[in-house]
Amino acid sequence: MPRTTRRLILGSILGTPFVARAQGAWRPSRPIRLVVPFAPGGLTDILARAVADRLTPVFGQPMVVENRAGAGGNLAAEAVARAAPDGHALLVATQGIIAINKAMFARLSYDPDEDFTAIAMLAQQPNLLVVSPRALPDVTTLAELIAKAKATPGGMPYGSNGVGSFTHLSMELLRASAGLEMTHVPYRGSAPLLTDMVAGTIPVAFDGLATSAPQVGPGGALRAIAVTSARRFRAMPDVPAVAETLEGFDASPWYGIFAQSKLEAPVLAALEAGFRQVLDSPEWAALLEQRQADAMPQGREALAPLMARERRVWRDAVARSGARAD
């Protein structure tokens, strides 16, 4: 039997073409930095450390989480954008870095459209649309909220975690979708916002699942009337999605892995394959269930149109809100 034929048969048995194995996939030559744009302890950091632990044996090099908080994620993005384009520095990013900051900040030291490409999506977790029973005792559905807001002289007030925050822009998206006039009342984070909502000072807001979920449910101080994911969230099946009333609405925070767009194709392919090995596993699915998060589409071909949609939606929301950051 000719040597070439024997090689092709062997490659078929192993499940991978022999030529691909002979050429060899890219492998890191030193530890990979996984740069997180927030302080330790939040969901972004938790997911980053979980995937780093699982990828260390896959790549044969340590994957080291590096927290670089500040400037709305721009410090972390800049660090990765300026690193050598060799696959040893990756960014954990959210909508803020990839889809929002270009419209929010007058000047950036990086270009999120040109400098980064999506490798994998770790998870997404919907926010909740919550109302204060003290302020809106008769509002139990989104349709009722919309009707009440339209009947409120001067516009119903709503709270957020701050000017330009994801919860602020999510309400701008809802307001535009429903044709509402509303008044923004920004807070410095969820804790003071939820305190005023429980007291009835603020009638409605979007808020993160982790902070607002303990306040809702039977006998809770707040009432959840919708989730921001495109469909109902499996952990809260009785809470409708906003999209059931406002078709096409989808405003769930996501957490993704981004590489420099200048990386060579073999490096990008090896990184994508390594992440998919972990993210497509039953173990990762169990972790997401434990953290009340959902999986997202994988593969760079699927992520490209998703990122294009996210940039368009959130930059439009920034323009409508008038929010700017220095």
C-alpha positions as CSV (number, residue, x, y, z in Angstrom):
1,M,0.0,0.0,0.0
2,P,1.5,3.4,-0.9
3,R,2.6,5.5,2.1
4,T,0.2,8.4,1.2
5,T,-2.8,6.0,1.2
6,R,-1.8,4.6,4.6
7,R,-1.6,8.1,6.0
8,L,-5.1,9.0,4.7
9,I,-6.5,5.8,6.2
10,L,-4.9,6.6,9.5
11,G,-6.2,10.1,9.5
12,S,-9.7,8.8,8.8
13,I,-9.5,6.4,11.7
14,L,-8.4,9.2,14.0
15,G,-11.3,11.4,12.9
16,T,-9.0,14.2,11.6
17,P,-7.4,14.4,8.2
18,F,-3.7,13.4,8.4
19,V,-2.6,16.5,6.5
20,A,-4.1,18.7,9.2
21,R,-2.3,16.7,11.9
22,A,1.0,16.7,10.1
23,Q,0.9,20.5,9.7
24,G,0.1,20.9,13.4
25,A,-2.3,23.3,15.0
26,W,-1.0,26.5,16.7
27,R,0.0,26.0,20.3
28,P,0.8,28.8,22.8
29,S,4.4,29.1,23.8
30,R,3.8,30.8,27.2
31,P,0.9,31.5,29.5
32,I,-2.2,33.2,27.9
33,R,-3.5,36.3,29.6
34,L,-7.3,36.6,29.9
35,V,-7.9,40.2,30.6
36,V,-11.1,41.0,32.5
37,P,-12.4,44.6,32.5
38,F,-13.9,44.4,36.0
39,A,-12.8,43.8,39.6
40,P,-12.8,40.2,40.9
41,G,-16.0,38.7,42.2
42,G,-18.6,39.5,39.6
43,L,-20.1,37.2,37.0
44,T,-17.6,38.3,34.3
45,D,-14.7,37.4,36.6
46,I,-16.3,34.1,37.7
47,L,-16.9,32.9,34.2
48,A,-13.4,34.0,33.1
49,R,-11.7,32.0,35.9
50,A,-13.9,29.0,35.3
51,V,-13.0,28.8,31.6
52,A,-9.4,29.6,32.3
53,D,-9.1,26.6,34.7
54,R,-10.6,24.3,32.1
55,L,-8.6,25.6,29.2
56,T,-5.2,25.3,30.8
57,P,-4.9,21.5,30.1
58,V,-6.4,22.0,26.6
59,F,-3.7,24.5,25.5
60,G,-0.9,23.0,27.6
61,Q,-0.1,26.4,29.1
62,P,-1.6,28.3,32.0
63,M,-4.4,30.7,31.2
64,V,-4.0,33.6,33.7
65,V,-6.9,35.9,34.6
66,E,-5.8,39.6,34.8
67,N,-8.3,42.1,36.2
68,R,-8.0,45.6,34.7
69,A,-11.0,47.5,35.9
70,G,-11.8,51.1,35.1
71,A,-12.9,53.6,32.4
72,G,-15.9,51.5,31.4
73,G,-13.7,48.6,30.3
74,N,-11.5,50.7,28.1
75,L,-8.3,50.0,30.2
76,A,-8.7,46.3,29.6
77,A,-9.5,46.7,25.9
78,E,-6.5,49.0,25.4
79,A,-4.2,46.5,27.1
80,V,-5.2,43.7,24.7
81,A,-5.3,45.9,21.6
82,R,-1.7,47.0,22.2
83,A,-0.4,43.5,23.1
84,A,1.6,41.6,20.5
85,P,-0.8,39.9,18.1
86,D,0.3,36.4,18.8
87,G,-2.6,34.8,20.6
88,H,-1.2,35.2,24.1
89,A,-3.6,38.1,25.2
90,L,-7.4,37.7,25.1
91,L,-10.2,40.0,26.2
92,V,-13.3,39.2,28.2
93,A,-15.8,41.7,26.8
94,T,-19.4,42.7,27.2
95,Q,-21.7,45.0,25.2
96,G,-20.0,48.0,26.8
97,I,-16.6,47.5,25.2
98,I,-17.7,46.0,21.9
99,A,-21.0,47.7,21.1
100,I,-21.5,50.8,23.4
101,N,-18.2,52.6,24.2
102,K,-17.5,53.7,20.6
103,A,-20.7,55.8,20.7
104,M,-20.4,56.7,24.4
105,F,-16.8,58.0,24.5
106,A,-15.6,61.0,22.5
107,R,-12.1,59.4,22.2
108,L,-10.9,55.8,22.5
109,S,-7.4,54.5,22.2
110,Y,-8.7,51.4,20.4
111,D,-11.3,50.7,17.8
112,P,-13.7,47.9,18.9
113,D,-14.8,47.3,15.3
114,E,-11.4,47.0,13.8
115,D,-9.2,45.8,16.6
116,F,-11.2,42.8,17.9
117,T,-12.9,39.7,16.6
118,A,-15.2,37.4,18.6
119,I,-13.8,33.9,19.5
120,A,-16.4,32.5,21.8
121,M,-19.4,33.5,24.0
122,L,-19.2,32.4,27.6
123,A,-22.8,33.1,28.6
124,Q,-25.7,35.5,28.7
125,Q,-27.9,36.3,31.6
126,P,-31.1,38.4,31.2
127,N,-32.0,41.4,33.2
128,L,-35.4,41.8,34.9
129,L,-37.9,44.5,34.3
130,V,-39.2,45.2,37.8
131,V,-41.9,47.4,39.1
132,S,-42.7,48.8,42.6
133,P,-46.0,47.4,43.9
134,R,-46.2,50.5,46.1
135,A,-45.9,52.9,43.1
136,L,-47.8,50.7,40.6
137,P,-50.1,48.4,42.5
138,D,-52.2,47.5,39.5
139,V,-49.4,46.8,37.0
140,T,-48.7,43.1,36.6
141,T,-47.8,42.9,32.9
142,L,-45.7,44.8,30.4
143,A,-48.8,45.8,28.4
144,E,-50.3,47.3,31.6
145,L,-47.0,49.2,32.3
146,I,-47.0,50.6,28.7
147,A,-50.6,51.8,29.1
148,K,-49.9,53.3,32.5
149,A,-46.7,55.1,31.2
150,K,-48.6,56.5,28.2
151,A,-51.3,57.9,30.6
152,T,-48.7,59.5,32.9
153,P,-48.5,63.3,32.4
154,G,-44.9,64.4,31.8
155,G,-43.6,60.9,31.4
156,M,-43.3,58.1,34.0
157,P,-40.0,58.2,35.8
158,Y,-37.7,55.1,35.7
159,G,-34.5,54.3,37.5
160,S,-31.2,52.9,36.3
161,N,-27.7,52.1,37.5
162,G,-26.3,55.3,36.1
163,V,-26.2,57.4,32.9
164,G,-25.1,55.3,30.0
165,S,-25.3,52.0,32.0
166,F,-26.7,49.0,30.3
167,T,-29.9,49.3,32.3
168,H,-30.3,52.9,31.2
169,L,-29.8,52.0,27.5
170,S,-32.1,49.0,27.9
171,M,-35.0,51.2,29.0
172,E,-34.2,53.6,26.1
173,L,-34.6,50.6,23.8
174,L,-37.9,49.7,25.4
175,R,-39.1,53.3,25.4
176,A,-38.4,53.6,21.6
177,S,-40.0,50.2,20.9
178,A,-43.2,51.1,22.7
179,G,-43.3,54.8,21.8
180,L,-43.1,56.0,25.4
181,E,-42.1,59.3,27.0
182,M,-40.3,58.6,30.3
183,T,-38.0,60.5,32.7
184,H,-34.6,59.0,33.5
185,V,-33.5,59.0,37.2
186,P,-29.9,57.7,37.4
187,Y,-28.5,56.0,40.5
188,R,-25.0,55.0,41.6
189,G,-25.7,51.3,41.3
190,S,-28.4,48.8,42.1
191,A,-28.5,49.0,45.9
192,P,-29.8,52.6,46.2
193,L,-32.0,52.1,43.2
194,L,-33.7,49.1,44.6
195,T,-34.1,50.8,48.0
196,D,-36.1,53.6,46.4
197,M,-38.1,51.1,44.4
198,V,-39.1,49.2,47.5
199,A,-40.2,52.5,49.1
200,G,-42.2,53.3,46.0
201,T,-40.2,56.4,45.0
202,I,-39.2,54.9,41.7
203,P,-41.9,52.9,39.9
204,V,-40.0,50.9,37.3
205,A,-36.4,49.9,36.2
206,F,-34.4,47.3,34.6
207,D,-31.9,45.6,36.9
208,G,-29.5,42.6,37.0
209,L,-30.8,39.2,37.9
210,A,-28.4,38.7,40.7
211,T,-29.5,41.9,42.6
212,S,-33.2,42.1,41.8
213,A,-34.2,38.4,41.8
214,P,-34.1,38.2,45.7
215,Q,-36.6,41.0,45.8
216,V,-39.2,39.4,43.6
217,G,-41.5,36.4,43.9
218,P,-44.5,35.7,46.1
219,G,-44.7,38.3,48.8
220,G,-41.6,40.1,47.4
221,A,-40.9,43.8,47.7
222,L,-40.8,44.1,43.9
223,R,-42.6,42.6,41.0
224,A,-40.9,41.1,38.0
225,I,-43.0,41.6,34.9
226,A,-40.6,40.6,32.1
227,V,-37.1,39.3,31.3
228,T,-34.9,40.9,28.6
229,S,-33.9,37.8,26.8
230,A,-35.5,37.0,23.4
231,R,-37.5,34.2,25.0
232,R,-38.5,33.2,28.6
233,F,-35.6,32.4,31.0
234,R,-35.6,28.8,32.1
235,A,-34.9,29.7,35.7
236,M,-38.0,32.0,35.8
237,P,-40.5,30.3,33.3
238,D,-43.5,32.2,34.7
239,V,-42.0,35.6,33.8
240,P,-42.7,36.6,30.2
241,A,-40.0,37.9,27.8
242,V,-40.3,41.5,26.8
243,A,-40.3,40.2,23.2
244,E,-43.7,38.6,23.8
245,T,-45.2,42.1,23.9
246,L,-42.6,44.1,21.9
247,E,-41.5,41.8,19.0
248,G,-37.8,41.5,18.4
249,F,-36.7,43.0,21.8
250,D,-33.5,41.4,23.1
251,A,-31.4,43.1,25.7
252,S,-29.5,40.6,27.7
253,P,-26.0,41.2,28.9
254,W,-23.5,38.7,27.4
255,Y,-19.9,37.8,28.2
256,G,-17.6,36.9,25.3
257,I,-14.0,36.2,24.5
258,F,-12.4,38.5,21.9
259,A,-9.0,38.2,20.2
260,Q,-7.1,40.8,18.2
261,S,-8.4,40.8,14.6
262,K,-4.8,40.9,13.3
263,L,-4.1,37.3,14.5
264,E,-3.2,34.9,11.8
265,A,-5.9,32.4,10.7
266,P,-4.3,29.3,12.3
267,V,-4.1,31.1,15.7
268,L,-7.7,32.2,15.5
269,A,-8.8,28.7,14.5
270,A,-6.9,27.0,17.4
271,L,-8.3,29.4,19.9
272,E,-11.8,28.9,18.7
273,A,-11.4,25.1,18.8
274,G,-10.0,25.2,22.3
275,F,-12.8,27.3,23.7
276,R,-15.5,25.3,22.0
277,Q,-14.1,22.1,23.5
278,V,-14.8,23.6,26.9
279,L,-18.0,25.6,26.2
280,D,-19.8,22.8,24.4
281,S,-19.2,20.4,27.3
282,P,-21.9,19.1,29.7
283,E,-19.7,20.5,32.6
284,W,-20.0,24.0,31.2
285,A,-23.7,23.6,30.8
286,A,-24.0,22.6,34.4
287,L,-21.9,25.6,35.5
288,L,-24.2,28.0,33.6
289,E,-27.3,26.4,35.2
290,Q,-25.7,26.9,38.6
291,R,-25.1,30.5,37.8
292,Q,-28.5,31.1,36.3
293,A,-27.0,31.9,32.9
294,D,-27.7,30.7,29.4
295,A,-25.4,29.4,26.7
296,M,-25.0,31.4,23.4
297,P,-24.2,30.5,19.8
298,Q,-20.6,29.5,19.2
299,G,-18.4,29.7,16.2
300,R,-17.0,32.9,14.6
301,E,-19.3,32.6,11.6
302,A,-22.4,32.7,13.9
303,L,-20.9,35.5,16.0
304,A,-20.2,38.0,13.2
305,P,-23.9,38.8,12.5
306,L,-24.6,38.8,16.2
307,M,-21.9,41.4,16.8
308,A,-23.1,43.5,13.9
309,R,-26.6,43.5,15.4
310,E,-25.4,44.4,18.9
311,R,-23.3,47.4,17.6
312,R,-26.3,48.8,15.7
313,V,-28.8,48.4,18.5
314,W,-26.8,49.8,21.3
315,R,-25.2,52.6,19.4
316,D,-28.7,53.7,18.4
317,A,-29.7,53.5,22.0
318,V,-26.8,55.7,23.1
319,A,-27.7,58.3,20.4
320,R,-31.3,58.4,21.6
321,S,-30.3,58.7,25.3
322,G,-27.9,61.5,24.7
323,A,-25.4,59.9,27.1
324,R,-21.7,60.8,26.8
325,A,-18.6,60.0,28.7
326,D,-15.2,61.7,28.8
